[in-house]
Amino acid sequence: MTIAWNPKAPLERAQGVSRKSNQALRDYAMMGSGRSQRKLIEHYKGQAASNPLAKPPTLIYGTLAGWCLRNDWVARVDAWTTIQQERDEAEWVERRRQIRQDDWKLADRLRELVNEILDAAPTFYRRKSKIERGETTTRKTRISDEETIIEKVRVDKQVITVALDGHLMAKAAKAASALGRLAAEVQPLPVKMEHSGHVTLVGIDPDGA
């Protein structure tokens, strides 16, 4: 007859079970999916051989097998594994939710930035510059009534060309669209520009997804 154990804490020490038996149960559970009583006994024997001060729960296979049978190890470890998997899944659900929220916020900020840049297009330039050589002229500098310096000088000029970087704007709009729709778990759509200059289809409201 097996013992009564707590289904919410399957590895918890049950009434009437020795500390050594319960420790062996925990060690058995922690071995993972490839666990077996034989492997656990071999582990204990190796532990005792390498460290004279080590005190494993038992070195006798028959004792371990008896604990396993009487204390319902298989069912308890199965229950414990299920609890661990559910806990892990809950943690990953929360992580995925947080990632979606962060991605949506980032997409929203990027959409706002794109539209602000389109509203103030003259400030969002791709800039090029070059130096044009000027003509050589004569310059006279009077030092005093009796002295004047005459020198030849050339005045160059810098020509700056600016243009709105439409390619970069399109990439920013596309990134905002992809982030927003991934966060809302919606299939991506092509980015489109309205005649007003504002970016459209670069994300959807999560409440309307």
VOMI-490549 format. One record per residue: residue number from 1; residue in three letters; x, y, z of N, C-alpha, C in turn. Coordinates in pm, whole numbers. Example, Ala and Ser with C-alpha at 12.3 -4.5 7.8 and 13.67 -1.06 7.14 Angstrom:
# VOMI-490549
<gudren 1, "ALA", <1319, -569, 780>, <1230, -450, 780>, <1320, -330, 780>>
<gudren 2, "SER", <1285, -225, 708>, <1367, -106, 714>, <1290, 3, 787>>
***
This chain:
# VOMI-490549
<gudren 1, "MET", <86, -120, 0>, <0, 0, 0>, <88, 124, 0>>
<gudren 2, "THR", <61, 217, -90>, <141, 338, -98>, <94, 441, 3>>
<gudren 3, "ILE", <178, 542, 23>, <149, 646, 120>, <58, 754, 60>>
<gudren 4, "ALA", <7, 842, 146>, <-69, 958, 100>, <29, 1074, 83>>
<gudren 5, "TRP", <26, 1140, -32>, <117, 1251, -57>, <41, 1371, -112>>
<gudren 6, "ASN", <102, 1488, -100>, <38, 1614, -137>, <49, 1636, -288>>
<gudren 7, "PRO", <-61, 1635, -363>, <-53, 1652, -509>, <-5, 1791, -551>>
<gudren 8, "LYS", <-17, 1890, -461>, <30, 2025, -493>, <180, 2041, -468>>
<gudren 9, "ALA", <235, 1952, -386>, <379, 1951, -359>, <424, 1806, -354>>
<gudren 10, "PRO", <433, 1743, -470>, <456, 1597, -475>, <586, 1550, -412>>
<gudren 11, "LEU", <688, 1634, -408>, <817, 1593, -352>, <829, 1624, -203>>
<gudren 12, "GLU", <726, 1681, -149>, <727, 1713, -5>, <730, 1583, 76>>
<gudren 13, "ARG", <802, 1587, 188>, <815, 1467, 271>, <679, 1428, 330>>
<gudren 14, "ALA", <635, 1307, 300>, <506, 1260, 349>, <520, 1202, 490>>
<gudren 15, "GLN", <409, 1193, 557>, <408, 1140, 693>, <453, 994, 693>>
<gudren 16, "GLY", <545, 962, 784>, <594, 827, 797>, <710, 793, 704>>
<gudren 17, "VAL", <757, 888, 626>, <867, 865, 533>, <996, 920, 593>>
<gudren 18, "SER", <1103, 844, 586>, <1230, 889, 642>, <1292, 1001, 560>>
<gudren 19, "ARG", <1383, 1074, 623>, <1452, 1183, 553>, <1537, 1127, 438>>
<gudren 20, "LYS", <1600, 1014, 461>, <1683, 955, 356>, <1600, 915, 234>>
<gudren 21, "SER", <1484, 857, 261>, <1397, 816, 152>, <1348, 937, 73>>
<gudren 22, "ASN", <1313, 1045, 143>, <1263, 1165, 76>, <1374, 1234, -4>>
<gudren 23, "GLN", <1497, 1230, 51>, <1610, 1289, -22>, <1635, 1210, -152>>
<gudren 24, "ALA", <1623, 1078, -141>, <1642, 995, -261>, <1533, 1025, -365>>
<gudren 25, "LEU", <1410, 1049, -320>, <1302, 1086, -411>, <1336, 1216, -485>>
<gudren 26, "ARG", <1386, 1315, -413>, <1421, 1443, -475>, <1536, 1426, -575>>
<gudren 27, "ASP", <1636, 1345, -535>, <1748, 1320, -626>, <1699, 1249, -752>>
<gudren 28, "TYR", <1608, 1158, -735>, <1551, 1084, -848>, <1478, 1179, -943>>
<gudren 29, "ALA", <1399, 1270, -886>, <1325, 1366, -968>, <1418, 1457, -1046>>
<gudren 30, "MET", <1527, 1502, -981>, <1618, 1597, -1044>, <1705, 1536, -1154>>
<gudren 31, "MET", <1698, 1404, -1170>, <1777, 1339, -1274>, <1722, 1366, -1414>>
<gudren 32, "GLY", <1600, 1412, -1423>, <1543, 1444, -1553>, <1477, 1325, -1620>>
<gudren 33, "SER", <1447, 1344, -1750>, <1368, 1242, -1821>, <1438, 1108, -1834>>
<gudren 34, "GLY", <1570, 1107, -1823>, <1644, 980, -1834>, <1666, 911, -1702>>
<gudren 35, "ARG", <1591, 949, -1601>, <1611, 895, -1465>, <1582, 745, -1458>>
<gudren 36, "SER", <1649, 679, -1365>, <1620, 539, -1335>, <1679, 507, -1198>>
<gudren 37, "GLN", <1625, 405, -1134>, <1675, 366, -1003>, <1820, 317, -1013>>
<gudren 38, "ARG", <1850, 243, -1118>, <1986, 191, -1137>, <2086, 307, -1148>>
<gudren 39, "LYS", <2051, 409, -1227>, <2140, 525, -1245>, <2159, 600, -1113>>
<gudren 40, "LEU", <2053, 605, -1035>, <2064, 677, -908>, <2157, 604, -812>>
<gudren 41, "ILE", <2145, 471, -806>, <2233, 393, -720>, <2379, 408, -765>>
<gudren 42, "GLU", <2402, 403, -895>, <2538, 421, -947>, <2592, 559, -911>>
<gudren 43, "HIS", <2505, 657, -915>, <2546, 794, -878>, <2586, 798, -730>>
<gudren 44, "TYR", <2506, 735, -645>, <2537, 733, -502>, <2669, 660, -475>>
<gudren 45, "LYS", <2690, 548, -545>, <2814, 472, -526>, <2935, 555, -570>>
<gudren 46, "GLY", <2922, 625, -682>, <3031, 709, -729>, <3058, 823, -633>>
<gudren 47, "GLN", <2952, 877, -577>, <2963, 985, -479>, <3039, 939, -356>>
<gudren 48, "ALA", <3004, 819, -306>, <3069, 765, -186>, <3216, 730, -213>>
<gudren 49, "ALA", <3245, 684, -334>, <3383, 645, -367>, <3474, 766, -381>>
<gudren 50, "SER", <3420, 875, -432>, <3502, 995, -455>, <3515, 1082, -332>>
<gudren 51, "ASN", <3423, 1067, -239>, <3425, 1151, -120>, <3389, 1066, 2>>
<gudren 52, "PRO", <3489, 1029, 84>, <3463, 945, 202>, <3366, 1008, 302>>
<gudren 53, "LEU", <3355, 1139, 296>, <3267, 1209, 391>, <3122, 1215, 340>>
<gudren 54, "ALA", <3101, 1179, 215>, <2966, 1184, 159>, <2878, 1077, 222>>
<gudren 55, "LYS", <2752, 1113, 243>, <2657, 1019, 303>, <2531, 1011, 218>>
<gudren 56, "PRO", <2537, 937, 107>, <2417, 922, 24>, <2309, 846, 99>>
<gudren 57, "PRO", <2183, 865, 60>, <2073, 799, 131>, <2088, 648, 144>>
<gudren 58, "THR", <2138, 582, 39>, <2160, 437, 43>, <2252, 396, -72>>
<gudren 59, "LEU", <2320, 283, -52>, <2403, 226, -159>, <2348, 91, -204>>
<gudren 60, "ILE", <2232, 56, -150>, <2173, -75, -177>, <2054, -59, -271>>
<gudren 61, "TYR", <2060, -123, -384>, <1953, -110, -484>, <1818, -156, -430>>
<gudren 62, "GLY", <1817, -266, -356>, <1691, -318, -303>, <1621, -217, -212>>
<gudren 63, "THR", <1700, -146, -133>, <1642, -43, -44>, <1579, 68, -126>>
<gudren 64, "LEU", <1651, 113, -228>, <1600, 220, -314>, <1473, 177, -387>>
<gudren 65, "ALA", <1473, 53, -438>, <1356, 2, -510>, <1235, -7, -418>>
<gudren 66, "GLY", <1259, -45, -291>, <1150, -52, -194>, <1092, 85, -166>>
<gudren 67, "TRP", <1178, 185, -150>, <1131, 323, -129>, <1045, 368, -248>>
<gudren 68, "CYS", <1094, 339, -367>, <1024, 381, -488>, <884, 321, -494>>
<gudren 69, "LEU", <873, 194, -463>, <744, 125, -470>, <649, 172, -361>>
<gudren 70, "ARG", <698, 172, -235>, <611, 206, -122>, <570, 353, -122>>
<gudren 71, "ASN", <658, 439, -169>, <633, 584, -159>, <584, 647, -289>>
<gudren 72, "ASP", <548, 561, -386>, <481, 607, -508>, <564, 709, -586>>
<gudren 73, "TRP", <692, 679, -602>, <782, 776, -666>, <741, 812, -809>>
<gudren 74, "VAL", <705, 713, -888>, <676, 739, -1029>, <561, 838, -1045>>
<gudren 75, "ALA", <451, 815, -974>, <336, 904, -984>, <370, 1043, -930>>
<gudren 76, "ARG", <448, 1048, -823>, <481, 1176, -763>, <574, 1258, -853>>
<gudren 77, "VAL", <669, 1190, -916>, <759, 1261, -1006>, <684, 1307, -1131>>
<gudren 78, "ASP", <590, 1227, -1179>, <508, 1269, -1293>, <427, 1394, -1258>>
<gudren 79, "ALA", <370, 1395, -1138>, <292, 1511, -1094>, <381, 1634, -1079>>
<gudren 80, "TRP", <498, 1614, -1023>, <593, 1725, -1006>, <637, 1781, -1141>>
<gudren 81, "THR", <662, 1693, -1239>, <703, 1735, -1373>, <594, 1819, -1439>>
<gudren 82, "THR", <469, 1776, -1422>, <357, 1851, -1479>, <348, 1990, -1418>>
<gudren 83, "ILE", <366, 1999, -1288>, <362, 2129, -1219>, <473, 2219, -1271>>
<gudren 84, "GLN", <593, 2164, -1287>, <705, 2243, -1337>, <679, 2293, -1479>>
<gudren 85, "GLN", <623, 2207, -1563>, <593, 2247, -1701>, <488, 2356, -1706>>
<gudren 86, "GLU", <385, 2345, -1622>, <281, 2448, -1618>, <337, 2580, -1569>>
<gudren 87, "ARG", <426, 2572, -1469>, <488, 2693, -1416>, <577, 2760, -1521>>
<gudren 88, "ASP", <654, 2677, -1592>, <741, 2731, -1697>, <659, 2795, -1809>>
<gudren 89, "GLU", <549, 2729, -1847>, <464, 2782, -1954>, <402, 2915, -1912>>
<gudren 90, "ALA", <360, 2925, -1785>, <302, 3050, -1736>, <406, 3163, -1741>>
<gudren 91, "GLU", <531, 3130, -1706>, <637, 3231, -1711>, <661, 3277, -1854>>
<gudren 92, "TRP", <659, 3183, -1949>, <682, 3220, -2089>, <565, 3296, -2147>>
<gudren 93, "VAL", <444, 3264, -2103>, <328, 3343, -2147>, <345, 3488, -2104>>
<gudren 94, "GLU", <389, 3509, -1980>, <410, 3644, -1930>, <523, 3713, -2006>>
<gudren 95, "ARG", <632, 3638, -2034>, <742, 3697, -2111>, <695, 3739, -2250>>
<gudren 96, "ARG", <617, 3652, -2316>, <568, 3685, -2450>, <476, 3806, -2446>>
<gudren 97, "ARG", <394, 3815, -2342>, <304, 3930, -2328>, <384, 4059, -2312>>
<gudren 98, "GLN", <490, 4053, -2231>, <572, 4171, -2208>, <645, 4212, -2336>>
<gudren 99, "ILE", <694, 4113, -2410>, <762, 4143, -2537>, <665, 4209, -2634>>
<gudren 100, "ARG", <543, 4160, -2642>, <443, 4220, -2731>, <414, 4364, -2692>>
<gudren 101, "GLN", <403, 4389, -2562>, <377, 4525, -2516>, <494, 4617, -2552>>
<gudren 102, "ASP", <616, 4568, -2527>, <735, 4649, -2557>, <745, 4677, -2706>>
<gudren 103, "ASP", <717, 4575, -2790>, <724, 4593, -2934>, <618, 4693, -2982>>
<gudren 104, "TRP", <499, 4684, -2922>, <393, 4777, -2962>, <432, 4921, -2926>>
<gudren 105, "LYS", <487, 4940, -2807>, <529, 5074, -2766>, <637, 5128, -2860>>
<gudren 106, "LEU", <733, 5040, -2896>, <840, 5082, -2986>, <784, 5117, -3123>>
<gudren 107, "ALA", <692, 5035, -3173>, <630, 5062, -3303>, <553, 5193, -3299>>
<gudren 108, "ASP", <483, 5219, -3189>, <406, 5342, -3175>, <498, 5464, -3177>>
<gudren 109, "ARG", <609, 5455, -3105>, <705, 5565, -3104>, <765, 5587, -3241>>
<gudren 110, "LEU", <792, 5476, -3312>, <851, 5488, -3445>, <751, 5549, -3543>>
<gudren 111, "ARG", <623, 5512, -3533>, <520, 5573, -3618>, <511, 5722, -3593>>
<gudren 112, "GLU", <513, 5760, -3466>, <507, 5903, -3432>, <627, 5977, -3489>>
<gudren 113, "LEU", <745, 5914, -3478>, <865, 5978, -3530>, <857, 5996, -3681>>
<gudren 114, "VAL", <810, 5893, -3752>, <798, 5902, -3897>, <705, 6015, -3937>>
<gudren 115, "ASN", <589, 6026, -3871>, <494, 6130, -3907>, <545, 6269, -3870>>
<gudren 116, "GLU", <619, 6280, -3758>, <678, 6408, -3722>, <779, 6452, -3827>>
<gudren 117, "ILE", <857, 6356, -3876>, <958, 6388, -3978>, <890, 6431, -4107>>
<gudren 118, "LEU", <781, 6363, -4143>, <709, 6400, -4265>, <646, 6538, -4251>>
<gudren 119, "ASP", <599, 6571, -4131>, <541, 6704, -4109>, <647, 6812, -4118>>
<gudren 120, "ALA", <769, 6776, -4080>, <879, 6874, -4083>, <985, 6825, -4180>>
<gudren 121, "ALA", <943, 6792, -4302>, <1033, 6733, -4399>, <1161, 6813, -4423>>
<gudren 122, "PRO", <1155, 6947, -4427>, <1280, 7022, -4454>, <1389, 6999, -4352>>
<gudren 123, "THR", <1355, 6947, -4236>, <1457, 6925, -4134>, <1517, 6785, -4141>>
<gudren 124, "PHE", <1463, 6703, -4230>, <1511, 6565, -4239>, <1580, 6545, -4374>>
<gudren 125, "TYR", <1706, 6580, -4377>, <1777, 6587, -4504>, <1888, 6483, -4516>>
<gudren 126, "ARG", <1916, 6450, -4640>, <2041, 6386, -4674>, <2131, 6496, -4728>>
<gudren 127, "ARG", <2246, 6515, -4672>, <2329, 6634, -4698>, <2455, 6597, -4775>>
<gudren 128, "LYS", <2483, 6675, -4880>, <2607, 6660, -4955>, <2673, 6798, -4966>>
<gudren 129, "SER", <2804, 6799, -4968>, <2872, 6927, -4982>, <2997, 6909, -5069>>
<gudren 130, "LYS", <3036, 7018, -5135>, <3158, 7018, -5214>, <3217, 7159, -5214>>
<gudren 131, "ILE", <3344, 7168, -5241>, <3415, 7296, -5246>, <3437, 7336, -5392>>
<gudren 132, "GLU", <3393, 7456, -5428>, <3418, 7508, -5561>, <3529, 7611, -5554>>
<gudren 133, "ARG", <3628, 7595, -5639>, <3743, 7686, -5639>, <3702, 7822, -5695>>
<gudren 134, "GLY", <3742, 7925, -5624>, <3711, 8060, -5668>, <3822, 8119, -5755>>
<gudren 135, "GLU", <3799, 8241, -5807>, <3898, 8308, -5889>, <4003, 8375, -5801>>
<gudren 136, "THR", <4123, 8386, -5855>, <4231, 8454, -5784>, <4220, 8604, -5807>>
<gudren 137, "THR", <4224, 8678, -5698>, <4215, 8825, -5705>, <4330, 8887, -5626>>
<gudren 138, "THR", <4346, 9016, -5645>, <4450, 9090, -5573>, <4386, 9165, -5457>>
<gudren 139, "ARG", <4449, 9151, -5341>, <4397, 9219, -5222>, <4505, 9310, -5166>>
<gudren 140, "LYS", <4465, 9433, -5138>, <4559, 9530, -5081>, <4521, 9556, -4936>>
<gudren 141, "THR", <4620, 9546, -4850>, <4598, 9572, -4708>, <4690, 9686, -4665>>
<gudren 142, "ARG", <4631, 9798, -4624>, <4710, 9915, -4584>, <4752, 9899, -4439>>
<gudren 143, "ILE", <4881, 9900, -4419>, <4934, 9888, -4284>, <4951, 10025, -4220>>
<gudren 144, "SER", <5002, 10119, -4300>, <5021, 10258, -4254>, <5018, 10348, -4376>>
<gudren 145, "ASP", <5039, 10478, -4352>, <5040, 10572, -4464>, <5152, 10541, -4561>>
<gudren 146, "GLU", <5254, 10477, -4513>, <5369, 10451, -4597>, <5381, 10306, -4642>>
<gudren 147, "GLU", <5296, 10220, -4589>, <5313, 10077, -4618>, <5180, 10011, -4653>>
<gudren 148, "THR", <5180, 9940, -4765>, <5062, 9868, -4810>, <5106, 9727, -4855>>
<gudren 149, "ILE", <5035, 9625, -4809>, <5065, 9488, -4848>, <4974, 9449, -4962>>
<gudren 150, "ILE", <5034, 9401, -5067>, <4957, 9354, -5183>, <4976, 9203, -5192>>
<gudren 151, "GLU", <4867, 9129, -5197>, <4876, 8984, -5204>, <4766, 8928, -5293>>
<gudren 152, "LYS", <4797, 8814, -5354>, <4698, 8745, -5435>, <4625, 8641, -5350>>
<gudren 153, "VAL", <4492, 8641, -5359>, <4411, 8548, -5279>, <4307, 8481, -5368>>
<gudren 154, "ARG", <4267, 8362, -5325>, <4160, 8292, -5396>, <4050, 8260, -5297>>
<gudren 155, "VAL", <3929, 8297, -5330>, <3815, 8273, -5241>, <3737, 8152, -5291>>
<gudren 156, "ASP", <3745, 8043, -5217>, <3667, 7925, -5251>, <3531, 7931, -5183>>
<gudren 157, "LYS", <3437, 7852, -5233>, <3305, 7849, -5169>, <3259, 7704, -5151>>
<gudren 158, "GLN", <3186, 7683, -5045>, <3134, 7550, -5016>, <2989, 7543, -5064>>
<gudren 159, "VAL", <2960, 7442, -5146>, <2825, 7423, -5198>, <2763, 7305, -5124>>
<gudren 160, "ILE", <2650, 7328, -5058>, <2582, 7224, -4982>, <2451, 7190, -5052>>
<gudren 161, "THR", <2431, 7061, -5078>, <2308, 7013, -5140>, <2234, 6926, -5039>>
<gudren 162, "VAL", <2107, 6955, -5019>, <2028, 6878, -4923>, <1908, 6819, -4994>>
<gudren 163, "ALA", <1864, 6700, -4948>, <1747, 6636, -5007>, <1681, 6547, -4902>>
<gudren 164, "LEU", <1552, 6535, -4908>, <1478, 6447, -4817>, <1512, 6303, -4848>>
<gudren 165, "ASP", <1552, 6227, -4746>, <1590, 6087, -4766>, <1465, 5999, -4762>>
<gudren 166, "GLY", <1397, 5987, -4877>, <1274, 5910, -4882>, <1295, 5762, -4858>>
<gudren 167, "HIS", <1410, 5709, -4899>, <1438, 5566, -4879>, <1443, 5532, -4731>>
<gudren 168, "LEU", <1510, 5616, -4654>, <1519, 5592, -4510>, <1382, 5604, -4445>>
<gudren 169, "MET", <1300, 5698, -4493>, <1166, 5713, -4439>, <1083, 5588, -4464>>
<gudren 170, "ALA", <1096, 5531, -4585>, <1020, 5410, -4617>, <1063, 5294, -4528>>
<gudren 171, "LYS", <1193, 5283, -4501>, <1243, 5176, -4415>, <1190, 5192, -4273>>
<gudren 172, "ALA", <1186, 5316, -4224>, <1135, 5342, -4089>, <987, 5307, -4081>>
<gudren 173, "ALA", <910, 5344, -4184>, <768, 5312, -4185>, <745, 5162, -4189>>
<gudren 174, "LYS", <825, 5093, -4269>, <812, 4947, -4279>, <845, 4880, -4146>>
<gudren 175, "ALA", <948, 4928, -4077>, <985, 4871, -3947>, <875, 4893, -3846>>
<gudren 176, "ALA", <815, 5013, -3845>, <706, 5041, -3752>, <588, 4949, -3780>>
<gudren 177, "SER", <558, 4929, -3908>, <447, 4841, -3945>, <472, 4698, -3898>>
<gudren 178, "ALA", <593, 4648, -3924>, <624, 4509, -3887>, <618, 4489, -3737>>
<gudren 179, "LEU", <677, 4581, -3660>, <675, 4568, -3514>, <533, 4572, -3460>>
<gudren 180, "GLY", <455, 4668, -3507>, <320, 4682, -3456>, <233, 4562, -3485>>
<gudren 181, "ARG", <242, 4510, -3606>, <156, 4399, -3642>, <202, 4269, -3580>>
<gudren 182, "LEU", <333, 4250, -3562>, <381, 4133, -3491>, <336, 4136, -3345>>
<gudren 183, "ALA", <343, 4254, -3285>, <300, 4268, -3145>, <152, 4235, -3130>>
<gudren 184, "ALA", <73, 4270, -3231>, <-71, 4243, -3227>, <-106, 4108, -3287>>
<gudren 185, "GLU", <-3, 4031, -3328>, <-22, 3899, -3388>, <-111, 3906, -3511>>
<gudren 186, "VAL", <-81, 4002, -3598>, <-152, 4020, -3724>, <-52, 4007, -3837>>
<gudren 187, "GLN", <-94, 3949, -3950>, <-4, 3933, -4064>, <42, 4069, -4115>>
<gudren 188, "PRO", <171, 4082, -4154>, <223, 4209, -4204>, <151, 4253, -4331>>
<gudren 189, "LEU", <138, 4386, -4348>, <81, 4445, -4469>, <181, 4540, -4531>>
<gudren 190, "PRO", <170, 4568, -4662>, <261, 4664, -4724>, <244, 4803, -4665>>
<gudren 191, "VAL", <353, 4877, -4657>, <347, 5015, -4611>, <300, 5103, -4725>>
<gudren 192, "LYS", <209, 5197, -4698>, <154, 5284, -4802>, <159, 5427, -4751>>
<gudren 193, "MET", <180, 5523, -4842>, <187, 5663, -4805>, <64, 5735, -4860>>
<gudren 194, "GLU", <-1, 5816, -4775>, <-111, 5899, -4821>, <-55, 6025, -4886>>
<gudren 195, "HIS", <-143, 6094, -4964>, <-99, 6217, -5028>, <-67, 6325, -4924>>
<gudren 196, "SER", <-127, 6313, -4805>, <-100, 6411, -4701>, <42, 6401, -4650>>
<gudren 197, "GLY", <109, 6290, -4681>, <246, 6272, -4635>, <255, 6188, -4510>>
<gudren 198, "HIS", <142, 6160, -4447>, <143, 6080, -4326>, <149, 5932, -4360>>
<gudren 199, "VAL", <217, 5856, -4276>, <229, 5712, -4299>, <102, 5643, -4254>>
<gudren 200, "THR", <52, 5552, -4338>, <-65, 5474, -4301>, <-32, 5326, -4304>>
<gudren 201, "LEU", <-117, 5246, -4245>, <-96, 5101, -4240>, <39, 5066, -4180>>
<gudren 202, "VAL", <76, 5133, -4072>, <203, 5102, -4007>, <179, 5047, -3868>>
<gudren 203, "GLY", <66, 4979, -3851>, <35, 4920, -3722>, <-114, 4936, -3696>>
<gudren 204, "ILE", <-166, 4858, -3604>, <-308, 4869, -3572>, <-322, 4878, -3422>>
<gudren 205, "ASP", <-436, 4926, -3379>, <-462, 4936, -3236>, <-477, 4796, -3179>>
<gudren 206, "PRO", <-406, 4761, -3072>, <-414, 4624, -3019>, <-552, 4586, -2972>>
<gudren 207, "ASP", <-634, 4687, -2933>, <-768, 4656, -2886>, <-860, 4617, -3002>>
<gudren 208, "GLY", <-819, 4654, -3123>, <-901, 4624, -3239>, <-848, 4510, -3320>>
<gudren 209, "ALA", <-740, 4444, -3270>, <-675, 4337, -3347>, <-767, 4217, -3359>>
***
